[in-house]
Amino acid sequence: MHYLDLMTQSTLLDHHVWTNPDTWTAALENSAAKRSSRRRGGSFWIFAAVCCIGIIALVLGIVYLMTNRRKRQ
């Protein structure tokens, strides 16, 4: 969709700006920053999932130990 918008408005673009190397460098840096921020978000969810599994395992372990004590007495 964005490509179509650019093609329909290509007469309004200043081609000297788009051929400038600084413009391309800034665009590449911006896209690299977006990619790295996505990766950081993914690692957060992995960490959160590991923590949730650990908490569930801890609760189940406590319940198991409590039921074993009651059976012994």
C-alpha positions, -999 to 999 in steps of 0.1 A, spaced: 0 0 0 28 24 8 45 16 -25 13 25 -43 11 58 -25 46 66 -34 40 58 -71 9 80 -73 27 109 -57 61 105 -73 57 138 -92 56 156 -58 89 142 -46 122 161 -48 145 135 -64 176 153 -52 166 145 -16 161 108 -23 194 104 -42 214 120 -13 235 94 5 226 109 39 190 102 33 197 65 26 220 63 57 193 77 80 167 54 65 189 23 70 197 34 106 160 39 114 150 5 100 179 -12 120 167 5 152 132 -8 146 144 -43 140 165 -44 172 136 -30 193 114 -59 181 140 -84 192 142 -69 227 105 -72 230 106 -109 220 132 -117 247 110 -101 273 82 -125 265 105 -154 267 117 -143 301 81 -138 312 71 -173 301 100 -189 319 91 -170 351 54 -181 348 64 -217 344 87 -214 374 60 -200 396 35 -227 385 61 -254 393 68 -238 427 31 -237 436 26 -273 424 56 -284 445 43 -267 476 9 -284 471 25 -318 466 46 -314 498 16 -303 518 -5 -333 507 24 -357 515 27 -343 551 -11 -348 557 -9 -384 545 20 -392 569 2 -379 599 
